[in-house]
Amino acid sequence: MKAQLFLHQAAPPFAPIRQLLTATNIDRIHPLDQAGQLQFQVAQTEGQDSPSPISLKEGMAVVDRSSEGVEPWLWFISRIGFDIASGMVDVECSEWRQLLYERTVPLSTVASSRAAGRVAVQLLTAANSRNPTHIIPHFSWMSGLRHTLSSPLGGLTVGAAFDQIAKETDTEWWVHYHVTWNSVAPTLHWGFRRGLDRSYSLHLQEGYHLSQGVYSRDGRGQARLVQVIGGGGSSAAPSGALSLGAAVAQDRPSTGGRLEPVPESQRRKMLVASGPAVSSESLQVSPNVQAESSLITSSLRQVTLPVSALQQVEASVGGNIAWNAFGLGDVVLIRLSSAQLRQGADIPARIVALQPDEAEGEMALALEVQL
C-alpha cells in the first residue's frame, strides 16, 4: 500500500508539475461536511534534481493518489515549516473546499424563494467573478426542492452561506474532484443526501474487516422535544417559535400558543425505554430566521437528527476489503459480536469521515449510527 503526492499548478486545468518523491508521514482526513486537512513532510532538497525545480510555496496545489483506490482530492498549501535540525519541511494543506470559507457574500444579499441549488449557483458565480475559486457547479448534481429562504446571507462567507441554506432546506453540499493525470476539475454538488445506502450489500464484520473499533451509546442527546425560535423582534418577544417532537407550536408568541400533535412518523425513535432521564427538551435559537416555513424545516431537521450522536462507531479497516468499495456519506452495516453486547448486533452506520493510512495498511472510519 502506498500514497503519493503530486504538485500541481494552482489554476485550471491544474496541470501537474512533478511528484513529491521525498514525501513521508502523510496524514490526511476526509470529513463529510467540512474541509479536510493534509499534513506531510518532505526533505529540504525536494525537487532540486527534478527537471521542474519549483520549490514549495503557500497556495500551490497538491493532489494525493492512493494505490488502494481512495478518491483523490485537491489541496492547497497553507503553511510550511522548516526544521533545521532534521533537514525536513513540515507542510500543512487544506482541502480546496476551504476557499469557499474565505470568500464573502455581499451584505445586501438575501436568498429568495427558490431551490437551494439555484441560490448556491448564484452565490458561487458572484464569488468567482470577483475572486475566483475555480470551483464550478455540476448542474446535473444541483437538486433540491423549492423553499422560502428568508435568512439574510450578507456578511457570511460563501461556505457558511451554503451551510445555512443546507440547514434550512435539509440538504447537503460537497465539492467533488475529477482528477486525471493531466488535470483536475473541482465541482460543486448539491443534493438531498451524499452517498449511497450500502447496508444491504456491504457488511463490515468485527474481527475480519474491522481490525479495531470503539462502539459507544450516549443518552445525553435523546431529546423528545426540539423547539426552534426565530428572530425578527425583540429578545423578549421573538417573532416565532416552532416545536416539533411531542407537539407543534404554531405562531407562538412570547407567552401562550396553540399546540398540535405531530404525526408519529416525525417523532424521534428512542433507543431505550422512554423515561424522564432520556426525555429532555432542546432549544435551538436561529436569530436570522423569520419565516415560519424555514422554522418548520429547521425544527424537523433537528428532530430527525440527534442533538448529539446517540450511537457512534469508530473503527479501522485493513486489507480484507477494498478501500474504494465505500465512500463518504455511504451507509454500511457494522456487525459486532462483542461479549459486552451480550449478543450480536447489526448496526447501520453512515460514514462521516475517512482517514486512510497506506503506510500502516489501515483506514480509520468515523461513523454515525442511523436510527
BALOBA-1460 file (C-alpha; in Angstrom, 3 decimals):
// residues 371
<rec num="1" residu="m" x="0.000" y="0.000" z="0.000"/>
<rec num="2" residu="k" x="1.297" y="3.416" z="-0.922"/>
<rec num="3" residu="a" x="0.157" y="7.042" z="-1.022"/>
<rec num="4" residu="q" x="1.743" y="9.522" z="-3.398"/>
<rec num="5" residu="l" x="1.592" y="13.303" z="-3.558"/>
<rec num="6" residu="f" x="1.855" y="15.403" z="-6.711"/>
<rec num="7" residu="l" x="2.473" y="19.131" z="-7.025"/>
<rec num="8" residu="h" x="0.088" y="20.893" z="-9.404"/>
<rec num="9" residu="q" x="-0.384" y="24.386" z="-10.739"/>
<rec num="10" residu="a" x="-2.891" y="26.417" z="-8.727"/>
<rec num="11" residu="a" x="-5.104" y="27.422" z="-11.668"/>
<rec num="12" residu="p" x="-7.135" y="25.497" z="-14.262"/>
<rec num="13" residu="p" x="-6.536" y="22.999" z="-15.656"/>
<rec num="14" residu="f" x="-4.341" y="22.371" z="-12.581"/>
<rec num="15" residu="a" x="-1.633" y="20.762" z="-14.701"/>
<rec num="16" residu="p" x="0.814" y="18.532" z="-12.797"/>
<rec num="17" residu="i" x="4.299" y="19.847" z="-12.114"/>
<rec num="18" residu="r" x="6.070" y="16.868" z="-10.517"/>
<rec num="19" residu="q" x="5.763" y="14.185" z="-7.894"/>
<rec num="20" residu="l" x="6.927" y="14.877" z="-4.353"/>
<rec num="21" residu="l" x="9.344" y="11.946" z="-4.157"/>
<rec num="22" residu="t" x="10.544" y="12.574" z="-0.589"/>
<rec num="23" residu="a" x="7.066" y="12.955" z="0.935"/>
<rec num="24" residu="t" x="6.717" y="10.951" z="4.167"/>
<rec num="25" residu="n" x="4.393" y="10.823" z="7.189"/>
<rec num="26" residu="i" x="1.386" y="11.552" z="5.004"/>
<rec num="27" residu="d" x="-1.666" y="12.157" z="7.202"/>
<rec num="28" residu="r" x="-4.943" y="13.225" z="5.636"/>
<rec num="29" residu="i" x="-8.534" y="13.413" z="6.862"/>
<rec num="30" residu="h" x="-11.585" y="13.378" z="4.571"/>
<rec num="31" residu="p" x="-14.625" y="14.686" z="6.526"/>
<rec num="32" residu="l" x="-18.202" y="14.713" z="5.276"/>
<rec num="33" residu="d" x="-19.365" y="18.267" z="5.992"/>
<rec num="34" residu="q" x="-16.254" y="20.394" z="6.344"/>
<rec num="35" residu="a" x="-12.896" y="20.999" z="4.686"/>
<rec num="36" residu="g" x="-10.336" y="18.222" z="5.018"/>
<rec num="37" residu="q" x="-6.759" y="18.515" z="6.241"/>
<rec num="38" residu="l" x="-3.492" y="17.118" z="4.884"/>
<rec num="39" residu="q" x="-0.090" y="17.064" z="6.583"/>
<rec num="40" residu="f" x="3.186" y="15.604" z="5.364"/>
<rec num="41" residu="q" x="6.956" y="16.061" z="5.428"/>
<rec num="42" residu="v" x="9.448" y="16.453" z="2.597"/>
<rec num="43" residu="a" x="13.212" y="16.806" z="2.541"/>
<rec num="44" residu="q" x="14.645" y="20.292" z="2.144"/>
<rec num="45" residu="t" x="16.361" y="19.024" z="-1.011"/>
<rec num="46" residu="e" x="12.997" y="18.049" z="-2.548"/>
<rec num="47" residu="g" x="12.904" y="18.739" z="-6.285"/>
<rec num="48" residu="q" x="16.451" y="20.009" z="-6.695"/>
<rec num="49" residu="d" x="17.327" y="17.233" z="-9.147"/>
<rec num="50" residu="s" x="13.985" y="17.449" z="-10.951"/>
<rec num="51" residu="p" x="13.561" y="18.911" z="-14.457"/>
<rec num="52" residu="s" x="10.979" y="21.200" z="-12.790"/>
<rec num="53" residu="p" x="12.845" y="22.504" z="-9.720"/>
<rec num="54" residu="i" x="9.925" y="24.528" z="-8.416"/>
<rec num="55" residu="s" x="10.049" y="24.926" z="-4.636"/>
<rec num="56" residu="l" x="7.013" y="24.526" z="-2.408"/>
<rec num="57" residu="k" x="5.140" y="27.746" z="-1.742"/>
<rec num="58" residu="e" x="1.967" y="28.689" z="0.067"/>
<rec num="59" residu="g" x="-1.048" y="28.485" z="-2.214"/>
<rec num="60" residu="m" x="0.309" y="25.806" z="-4.536"/>
<rec num="61" residu="a" x="-1.950" y="22.838" z="-5.306"/>
<rec num="62" residu="v" x="-1.322" y="19.252" z="-4.210"/>
<rec num="63" residu="v" x="-3.149" y="16.078" z="-5.278"/>
<rec num="64" residu="d" x="-2.985" y="12.829" z="-3.300"/>
<rec num="65" residu="r" x="-3.189" y="9.441" z="-5.003"/>
<rec num="66" residu="s" x="-3.603" y="6.078" z="-3.326"/>
<rec num="67" residu="s" x="-2.676" y="2.598" z="-4.507"/>
<rec num="68" residu="e" x="-5.857" y="1.395" z="-2.733"/>
<rec num="69" residu="g" x="-8.216" y="3.421" z="-4.904"/>
<rec num="70" residu="v" x="-9.104" y="6.079" z="-2.321"/>
<rec num="71" residu="e" x="-10.708" y="9.025" z="-4.099"/>
<rec num="72" residu="p" x="-8.038" y="11.692" z="-4.816"/>
<rec num="73" residu="w" x="-8.626" y="15.200" z="-3.509"/>
<rec num="74" residu="l" x="-7.270" y="18.619" z="-4.383"/>
<rec num="75" residu="w" x="-5.459" y="20.538" z="-1.625"/>
<rec num="76" residu="f" x="-3.632" y="23.846" z="-1.325"/>
<rec num="77" residu="i" x="-0.573" y="24.502" z="0.812"/>
<rec num="78" residu="s" x="-1.491" y="26.705" z="3.765"/>
<rec num="79" residu="r" x="1.614" y="26.501" z="5.970"/>
<rec num="80" residu="i" x="5.263" y="25.486" z="5.567"/>
<rec num="81" residu="g" x="7.655" y="24.941" z="8.473"/>
<rec num="82" residu="f" x="11.398" y="24.311" z="8.142"/>
<rec num="83" residu="d" x="13.080" y="22.099" z="10.729"/>
<rec num="84" residu="i" x="16.765" y="22.983" z="10.500"/>
<rec num="85" residu="a" x="17.910" y="20.212" z="12.839"/>
<rec num="86" residu="s" x="16.235" y="17.352" z="10.965"/>
<rec num="87" residu="g" x="16.509" y="18.798" z="7.474"/>
<rec num="88" residu="m" x="12.801" y="18.197" z="6.879"/>
<rec num="89" residu="v" x="9.999" y="20.525" z="5.814"/>
<rec num="90" residu="d" x="6.611" y="20.257" z="7.545"/>
<rec num="91" residu="v" x="3.761" y="21.061" z="5.166"/>
<rec num="92" residu="e" x="0.126" y="21.646" z="6.105"/>
<rec num="93" residu="c" x="-2.606" y="21.742" z="3.471"/>
<rec num="94" residu="s" x="-6.332" y="22.453" z="3.405"/>
<rec num="95" residu="e" x="-8.891" y="20.963" z="1.090"/>
<rec num="96" residu="w" x="-9.753" y="23.176" z="-1.897"/>
<rec num="97" residu="r" x="-13.283" y="23.453" z="-0.458"/>
<rec num="98" residu="q" x="-11.817" y="25.736" z="2.235"/>
<rec num="99" residu="l" x="-11.607" y="28.536" z="-0.350"/>
<rec num="100" residu="l" x="-15.387" y="28.897" z="-0.147"/>
<rec num="101" residu="y" x="-14.983" y="29.841" z="3.526"/>
<rec num="102" residu="e" x="-12.561" y="32.590" z="2.513"/>
<rec num="103" residu="r" x="-14.904" y="34.382" z="0.094"/>
<rec num="104" residu="t" x="-17.609" y="36.679" z="1.479"/>
<rec num="105" residu="v" x="-21.186" y="37.300" z="0.396"/>
<rec num="106" residu="p" x="-22.149" y="40.983" z="-0.132"/>
<rec num="107" residu="l" x="-24.151" y="42.485" z="2.746"/>
<rec num="108" residu="s" x="-27.186" y="43.212" z="0.556"/>
<rec num="109" residu="t" x="-27.640" y="39.565" z="-0.477"/>
<rec num="110" residu="v" x="-30.853" y="37.833" z="0.645"/>
<rec num="111" residu="a" x="-31.894" y="34.390" z="-0.583"/>
<rec num="112" residu="s" x="-35.245" y="34.359" z="-2.338"/>
<rec num="113" residu="s" x="-37.924" y="31.684" z="-2.617"/>
<rec num="114" residu="r" x="-36.283" y="29.122" z="-4.875"/>
<rec num="115" residu="a" x="-34.372" y="25.857" z="-4.855"/>
<rec num="116" residu="a" x="-31.271" y="25.757" z="-2.687"/>
<rec num="117" residu="g" x="-29.105" y="24.630" z="-5.604"/>
<rec num="118" residu="r" x="-30.071" y="27.663" z="-7.698"/>
<rec num="119" residu="v" x="-29.233" y="30.050" z="-4.871"/>
<rec num="120" residu="a" x="-25.887" y="28.282" z="-4.411"/>
<rec num="121" residu="v" x="-25.080" y="28.659" z="-8.117"/>
<rec num="122" residu="q" x="-25.794" y="32.395" z="-7.965"/>
<rec num="123" residu="l" x="-23.627" y="32.878" z="-4.866"/>
<rec num="124" residu="l" x="-20.788" y="30.821" z="-6.337"/>
<rec num="125" residu="t" x="-20.957" y="32.654" z="-9.671"/>
<rec num="126" residu="a" x="-20.848" y="36.025" z="-7.931"/>
<rec num="127" residu="a" x="-17.896" y="34.956" z="-5.783"/>
<rec num="128" residu="n" x="-15.954" y="33.548" z="-8.734"/>
<rec num="129" residu="s" x="-16.496" y="36.694" z="-10.807"/>
<rec num="130" residu="r" x="-14.967" y="38.795" z="-8.048"/>
<rec num="131" residu="n" x="-12.288" y="36.460" z="-6.667"/>
<rec num="132" residu="p" x="-12.230" y="33.095" z="-8.473"/>
<rec num="133" residu="t" x="-12.096" y="29.815" z="-6.591"/>
<rec num="134" residu="h" x="-12.122" y="27.757" z="-9.825"/>
<rec num="135" residu="i" x="-14.955" y="25.653" z="-8.362"/>
<rec num="136" residu="i" x="-17.770" y="25.316" z="-10.875"/>
<rec num="137" residu="p" x="-21.296" y="23.964" z="-10.310"/>
<rec num="138" residu="h" x="-22.112" y="20.490" z="-11.579"/>
<rec num="139" residu="f" x="-25.623" y="21.228" z="-12.856"/>
<rec num="140" residu="s" x="-26.717" y="17.594" z="-13.012"/>
<rec num="141" residu="w" x="-25.935" y="17.387" z="-9.262"/>
<rec num="142" residu="m" x="-27.707" y="20.572" z="-8.124"/>
<rec num="143" residu="s" x="-31.019" y="19.112" z="-6.961"/>
<rec num="144" residu="g" x="-33.375" y="20.296" z="-4.248"/>
<rec num="145" residu="l" x="-36.952" y="21.384" z="-3.674"/>
<rec num="146" residu="r" x="-38.073" y="24.999" z="-3.579"/>
<rec num="147" residu="h" x="-38.131" y="26.603" z="-0.144"/>
<rec num="148" residu="t" x="-38.725" y="30.045" z="1.250"/>
<rec num="149" residu="l" x="-35.214" y="31.102" z="2.245"/>
<rec num="150" residu="s" x="-35.641" y="34.252" z="4.268"/>
<rec num="151" residu="s" x="-32.373" y="34.200" z="6.186"/>
<rec num="152" residu="p" x="-30.040" y="37.108" z="5.349"/>
<rec num="153" residu="l" x="-26.853" y="35.741" z="3.832"/>
<rec num="154" residu="g" x="-24.952" y="39.015" z="3.549"/>
<rec num="155" residu="g" x="-21.775" y="39.187" z="5.587"/>
<rec num="156" residu="l" x="-21.347" y="35.410" z="5.702"/>
<rec num="157" residu="t" x="-18.673" y="33.553" z="3.800"/>
<rec num="158" residu="v" x="-19.836" y="31.597" z="0.772"/>
<rec num="159" residu="g" x="-19.198" y="28.327" z="2.598"/>
<rec num="160" residu="a" x="-21.107" y="29.489" z="5.687"/>
<rec num="161" residu="a" x="-23.986" y="30.655" z="3.462"/>
<rec num="162" residu="f" x="-24.058" y="27.206" z="1.839"/>
<rec num="163" residu="d" x="-24.156" y="25.615" z="5.303"/>
<rec num="164" residu="q" x="-27.042" y="27.893" z="6.318"/>
<rec num="165" residu="i" x="-29.048" y="27.114" z="3.174"/>
<rec num="166" residu="a" x="-28.415" y="23.382" z="3.553"/>
<rec num="167" residu="k" x="-29.594" y="23.510" z="7.164"/>
<rec num="168" residu="e" x="-32.823" y="25.306" z="6.289"/>
<rec num="169" residu="t" x="-33.629" y="23.040" z="3.339"/>
<rec num="170" residu="d" x="-32.390" y="19.756" z="4.882"/>
<rec num="171" residu="t" x="-29.950" y="19.143" z="2.021"/>
<rec num="172" residu="e" x="-26.206" y="18.575" z="1.731"/>
<rec num="173" residu="w" x="-23.438" y="20.030" z="-0.398"/>
<rec num="174" residu="w" x="-19.889" y="18.982" z="-1.168"/>
<rec num="175" residu="v" x="-17.066" y="19.540" z="-3.647"/>
<rec num="176" residu="h" x="-16.105" y="16.674" z="-5.938"/>
<rec num="177" residu="y" x="-12.695" y="16.475" z="-7.605"/>
<rec num="178" residu="h" x="-12.495" y="14.905" z="-11.051"/>
<rec num="179" residu="v" x="-8.790" y="14.055" z="-11.208"/>
<rec num="180" residu="t" x="-6.928" y="12.809" z="-14.280"/>
<rec num="181" residu="w" x="-3.207" y="12.579" z="-14.828"/>
<rec num="182" residu="n" x="-3.057" y="15.977" z="-16.524"/>
<rec num="183" residu="s" x="-5.914" y="17.979" z="-14.976"/>
<rec num="184" residu="v" x="-8.226" y="18.473" z="-12.005"/>
<rec num="185" residu="a" x="-11.802" y="19.808" z="-12.075"/>
<rec num="186" residu="p" x="-13.347" y="20.780" z="-8.706"/>
<rec num="187" residu="t" x="-17.148" y="20.882" z="-8.982"/>
<rec num="188" residu="l" x="-19.905" y="21.854" z="-6.547"/>
<rec num="189" residu="h" x="-22.532" y="19.189" z="-5.872"/>
<rec num="190" residu="w" x="-25.822" y="19.788" z="-4.048"/>
<rec num="191" residu="g" x="-28.344" y="17.104" z="-3.195"/>
<rec num="192" residu="f" x="-30.691" y="15.667" z="-0.607"/>
<rec num="193" residu="r" x="-28.036" y="13.325" z="0.753"/>
<rec num="194" residu="r" x="-24.487" y="12.424" z="-0.142"/>
<rec num="195" residu="g" x="-23.556" y="8.792" z="-0.605"/>
<rec num="196" residu="l" x="-25.456" y="5.550" z="-1.114"/>
<rec num="197" residu="d" x="-27.215" y="3.100" z="1.167"/>
<rec num="198" residu="r" x="-24.984" y="0.021" z="1.002"/>
<rec num="199" residu="s" x="-26.225" y="-1.542" z="4.248"/>
<rec num="200" residu="y" x="-27.794" y="-4.448" z="2.326"/>
<rec num="201" residu="s" x="-24.698" y="-5.232" z="0.282"/>
<rec num="202" residu="l" x="-21.679" y="-4.102" z="2.342"/>
<rec num="203" residu="h" x="-21.214" y="-5.663" z="5.785"/>
<rec num="204" residu="l" x="-18.152" y="-4.881" z="7.919"/>
<rec num="205" residu="q" x="-17.558" y="-7.796" z="10.284"/>
<rec num="206" residu="e" x="-15.840" y="-7.343" z="13.633"/>
<rec num="207" residu="g" x="-12.571" y="-9.288" z="13.745"/>
<rec num="208" residu="y" x="-12.344" y="-9.695" z="9.966"/>
<rec num="209" residu="h" x="-12.948" y="-6.402" z="8.185"/>
<rec num="210" residu="l" x="-12.646" y="-4.268" z="11.330"/>
<rec num="211" residu="s" x="-9.178" y="-4.509" z="12.848"/>
<rec num="212" residu="q" x="-10.099" y="-2.275" z="15.779"/>
<rec num="213" residu="g" x="-13.048" y="-0.180" z="16.845"/>
<rec num="214" residu="v" x="-14.982" y="1.630" z="19.560"/>
<rec num="215" residu="y" x="-18.772" y="1.473" z="19.892"/>
<rec num="216" residu="s" x="-20.476" y="3.975" z="22.214"/>
<rec num="217" residu="r" x="-24.012" y="4.976" z="23.198"/>
<rec num="218" residu="d" x="-24.867" y="8.422" z="24.515"/>
<rec num="219" residu="g" x="-28.144" y="9.240" z="26.248"/>
<rec num="220" residu="r" x="-27.441" y="12.961" z="26.550"/>
<rec num="221" residu="g" x="-28.743" y="13.705" z="23.056"/>
<rec num="222" residu="q" x="-32.086" y="11.939" z="23.312"/>
<rec num="223" residu="a" x="-34.393" y="14.954" z="23.384"/>
<rec num="224" residu="r" x="-38.103" y="14.312" z="22.845"/>
<rec num="225" residu="l" x="-38.912" y="17.943" z="22.067"/>
<rec num="226" residu="v" x="-36.927" y="20.347" z="19.919"/>
<rec num="227" residu="q" x="-38.050" y="23.984" z="19.947"/>
<rec num="228" residu="v" x="-36.734" y="26.384" z="17.311"/>
<rec num="229" residu="i" x="-37.116" y="30.137" z="17.915"/>
<rec num="230" residu="g" x="-36.699" y="32.625" z="15.106"/>
<rec num="231" residu="g" x="-35.667" y="36.271" z="15.217"/>
<rec num="232" residu="g" x="-37.043" y="39.486" z="13.860"/>
<rec num="233" residu="g" x="-38.401" y="41.058" z="17.050"/>
<rec num="234" residu="s" x="-37.121" y="41.993" z="20.472"/>
<rec num="235" residu="s" x="-35.402" y="39.448" z="22.662"/>
<rec num="236" residu="a" x="-38.439" y="39.359" z="24.962"/>
<rec num="237" residu="a" x="-40.847" y="38.638" z="22.114"/>
<rec num="238" residu="p" x="-39.339" y="36.531" z="19.332"/>
<rec num="239" residu="s" x="-41.171" y="36.575" z="16.035"/>
<rec num="240" residu="g" x="-41.986" y="32.879" z="16.064"/>
<rec num="241" residu="a" x="-41.283" y="29.605" z="17.785"/>
<rec num="242" residu="l" x="-41.987" y="26.163" z="16.474"/>
<rec num="243" residu="s" x="-41.643" y="22.943" z="18.443"/>
<rec num="244" residu="l" x="-41.640" y="19.530" z="16.863"/>
<rec num="245" residu="g" x="-41.449" y="16.247" z="18.704"/>
<rec num="246" residu="a" x="-44.284" y="15.598" z="21.105"/>
<rec num="247" residu="a" x="-46.162" y="18.665" z="19.842"/>
<rec num="248" residu="v" x="-46.048" y="21.607" z="17.460"/>
<rec num="249" residu="a" x="-46.452" y="25.249" z="18.445"/>
<rec num="250" residu="q" x="-47.689" y="27.446" z="15.615"/>
<rec num="251" residu="d" x="-47.352" y="31.247" z="15.614"/>
<rec num="252" residu="r" x="-46.219" y="31.097" z="19.194"/>
<rec num="253" residu="p" x="-45.552" y="34.496" z="20.801"/>
<rec num="254" residu="s" x="-43.538" y="35.025" z="23.951"/>
<rec num="255" residu="t" x="-46.419" y="33.611" z="26.036"/>
<rec num="256" residu="g" x="-49.278" y="31.286" z="25.178"/>
<rec num="257" residu="g" x="-49.550" y="29.395" z="21.945"/>
<rec num="258" residu="r" x="-51.521" y="26.719" z="20.159"/>
<rec num="259" residu="l" x="-50.199" y="23.154" z="20.246"/>
<rec num="260" residu="e" x="-50.996" y="20.430" z="17.750"/>
<rec num="261" residu="p" x="-49.801" y="16.813" z="17.752"/>
<rec num="262" residu="v" x="-47.338" y="15.794" z="15.063"/>
<rec num="263" residu="p" x="-47.547" y="12.578" z="13.046"/>
<rec num="264" residu="e" x="-45.980" y="9.574" z="14.684"/>
<rec num="265" residu="s" x="-43.534" y="9.220" z="11.784"/>
<rec num="266" residu="q" x="-41.960" y="12.563" z="12.706"/>
<rec num="267" residu="r" x="-41.191" y="11.613" z="16.286"/>
<rec num="268" residu="r" x="-37.713" y="10.641" z="17.391"/>
<rec num="269" residu="k" x="-37.181" y="6.900" z="17.615"/>
<rec num="270" residu="m" x="-35.834" y="6.256" z="21.079"/>
<rec num="271" residu="l" x="-33.148" y="3.649" z="21.534"/>
<rec num="272" residu="v" x="-34.099" y="2.810" z="25.103"/>
<rec num="273" residu="a" x="-37.329" y="2.797" z="27.101"/>
<rec num="274" residu="s" x="-38.759" y="6.285" z="27.496"/>
<rec num="275" residu="g" x="-38.378" y="7.999" z="30.817"/>
<rec num="276" residu="p" x="-37.570" y="11.372" z="32.363"/>
<rec num="277" residu="a" x="-33.812" y="10.829" z="32.070"/>
<rec num="278" residu="v" x="-33.989" y="10.472" z="28.281"/>
<rec num="279" residu="s" x="-36.898" y="12.816" z="27.591"/>
<rec num="280" residu="s" x="-35.124" y="16.140" z="27.685"/>
<rec num="281" residu="e" x="-36.063" y="19.199" z="25.642"/>
<rec num="282" residu="s" x="-33.747" y="21.127" z="23.386"/>
<rec num="283" residu="l" x="-33.923" y="24.798" z="22.434"/>
<rec num="284" residu="q" x="-32.458" y="25.933" z="19.119"/>
<rec num="285" residu="v" x="-32.230" y="29.704" z="18.507"/>
<rec num="286" residu="s" x="-31.975" y="30.949" z="14.910"/>
<rec num="287" residu="p" x="-31.917" y="34.765" z="15.175"/>
<rec num="288" residu="n" x="-31.595" y="35.253" z="11.407"/>
<rec num="289" residu="v" x="-34.614" y="33.108" z="10.529"/>
<rec num="290" residu="q" x="-38.020" y="34.828" z="10.376"/>
<rec num="291" residu="a" x="-40.213" y="32.805" z="8.008"/>
<rec num="292" residu="e" x="-42.389" y="30.153" z="9.640"/>
<rec num="293" residu="s" x="-41.718" y="27.670" z="6.831"/>
<rec num="294" residu="s" x="-37.961" y="27.940" z="7.449"/>
<rec num="295" residu="l" x="-38.504" y="27.367" z="11.166"/>
<rec num="296" residu="i" x="-40.594" y="24.286" z="10.396"/>
<rec num="297" residu="t" x="-37.867" y="22.851" z="8.163"/>
<rec num="298" residu="s" x="-35.166" y="23.613" z="10.718"/>
<rec num="299" residu="s" x="-37.109" y="22.050" z="13.599"/>
<rec num="300" residu="l" x="-37.942" y="18.978" z="11.503"/>
<rec num="301" residu="r" x="-34.255" y="18.533" z="10.795"/>
<rec num="302" residu="q" x="-33.373" y="18.850" z="14.480"/>
<rec num="303" residu="v" x="-35.947" y="16.207" z="15.370"/>
<rec num="304" residu="t" x="-34.832" y="13.864" z="12.610"/>
<rec num="305" residu="l" x="-31.153" y="14.219" z="13.517"/>
<rec num="306" residu="p" x="-29.978" y="13.676" z="17.087"/>
<rec num="307" residu="v" x="-28.886" y="16.715" z="19.077"/>
<rec num="308" residu="s" x="-25.701" y="14.743" z="19.590"/>
<rec num="309" residu="a" x="-24.797" y="11.360" z="18.182"/>
<rec num="310" residu="l" x="-26.750" y="8.772" z="20.174"/>
<rec num="311" residu="q" x="-24.571" y="5.950" z="18.891"/>
<rec num="312" residu="q" x="-21.120" y="6.245" z="17.418"/>
<rec num="313" residu="v" x="-18.698" y="3.784" z="15.899"/>
<rec num="314" residu="e" x="-15.013" y="4.452" z="15.362"/>
<rec num="315" residu="a" x="-13.296" y="1.638" z="13.509"/>
<rec num="316" residu="s" x="-10.382" y="0.783" z="11.252"/>
<rec num="317" residu="v" x="-10.449" y="-1.460" z="8.214"/>
<rec num="318" residu="g" x="-7.450" y="-3.336" z="6.874"/>
<rec num="319" residu="g" x="-6.705" y="-5.221" z="3.697"/>
<rec num="320" residu="n" x="-9.634" y="-7.651" z="3.816"/>
<rec num="321" residu="i" x="-11.863" y="-5.203" z="1.951"/>
<rec num="322" residu="a" x="-11.231" y="-2.831" z="-0.940"/>
<rec num="323" residu="w" x="-10.973" y="0.742" z="0.335"/>
<rec num="324" residu="n" x="-12.770" y="2.069" z="-2.731"/>
<rec num="325" residu="a" x="-15.834" y="-0.119" z="-2.028"/>
<rec num="326" residu="f" x="-17.371" y="2.712" z="0.008"/>
<rec num="327" residu="g" x="-17.091" y="6.469" z="0.354"/>
<rec num="328" residu="l" x="-18.166" y="9.463" z="2.385"/>
<rec num="329" residu="g" x="-21.882" y="9.517" z="3.145"/>
<rec num="330" residu="d" x="-22.392" y="5.823" z="2.408"/>
<rec num="331" residu="v" x="-24.392" y="3.725" z="4.860"/>
<rec num="332" residu="v" x="-22.822" y="0.358" z="5.677"/>
<rec num="333" residu="l" x="-23.761" y="-2.409" z="8.096"/>
<rec num="334" residu="i" x="-21.457" y="-2.878" z="11.098"/>
<rec num="335" residu="r" x="-21.642" y="-6.402" z="12.537"/>
<rec num="336" residu="l" x="-20.496" y="-6.585" z="16.159"/>
<rec num="337" residu="s" x="-20.303" y="-9.723" z="18.276"/>
<rec num="338" residu="s" x="-18.544" y="-8.488" z="21.415"/>
<rec num="339" residu="a" x="-19.387" y="-10.175" z="24.697"/>
<rec num="340" residu="q" x="-20.189" y="-6.786" z="26.236"/>
<rec num="341" residu="l" x="-23.213" y="-6.515" z="23.945"/>
<rec num="342" residu="r" x="-24.448" y="-9.932" z="25.238"/>
<rec num="343" residu="q" x="-25.437" y="-10.749" z="21.655"/>
<rec num="344" residu="g" x="-24.506" y="-9.916" z="18.123"/>
<rec num="345" residu="a" x="-25.574" y="-6.550" z="16.765"/>
<rec num="346" residu="d" x="-26.105" y="-5.405" z="13.174"/>
<rec num="347" residu="i" x="-25.797" y="-1.642" z="13.155"/>
<rec num="348" residu="p" x="-26.382" y="0.506" z="10.041"/>
<rec num="349" residu="a" x="-23.984" y="3.424" z="10.205"/>
<rec num="350" residu="r" x="-23.120" y="6.320" z="7.919"/>
<rec num="351" residu="i" x="-19.506" y="7.161" z="7.142"/>
<rec num="352" residu="v" x="-18.817" y="10.764" z="8.202"/>
<rec num="353" residu="a" x="-15.010" y="10.801" z="7.980"/>
<rec num="354" residu="l" x="-12.169" y="8.803" z="6.436"/>
<rec num="355" residu="q" x="-8.500" y="8.765" z="7.432"/>
<rec num="356" residu="p" x="-6.516" y="6.471" z="5.127"/>
<rec num="357" residu="d" x="-3.019" y="5.429" z="6.181"/>
<rec num="358" residu="e" x="-1.429" y="3.331" z="3.462"/>
<rec num="359" residu="a" x="1.862" y="3.119" z="5.361"/>
<rec num="360" residu="e" x="0.171" y="1.260" z="8.236"/>
<rec num="361" residu="g" x="-2.230" y="-0.626" z="5.974"/>
<rec num="362" residu="e" x="-5.333" y="0.681" z="7.782"/>
<rec num="363" residu="m" x="-8.024" y="3.267" z="7.178"/>
<rec num="364" residu="a" x="-9.841" y="4.792" z="10.149"/>
<rec num="365" residu="l" x="-13.596" y="5.367" z="9.818"/>
<rec num="366" residu="a" x="-15.854" y="7.641" z="11.834"/>
<rec num="367" residu="l" x="-19.471" y="6.525" z="11.603"/>
<rec num="368" residu="e" x="-22.832" y="7.775" z="12.861"/>
<rec num="369" residu="v" x="-25.395" y="5.123" z="13.626"/>
<rec num="370" residu="q" x="-28.601" y="5.527" z="11.631"/>
<rec num="371" residu="l" x="-31.793" y="5.342" z="13.693"/>
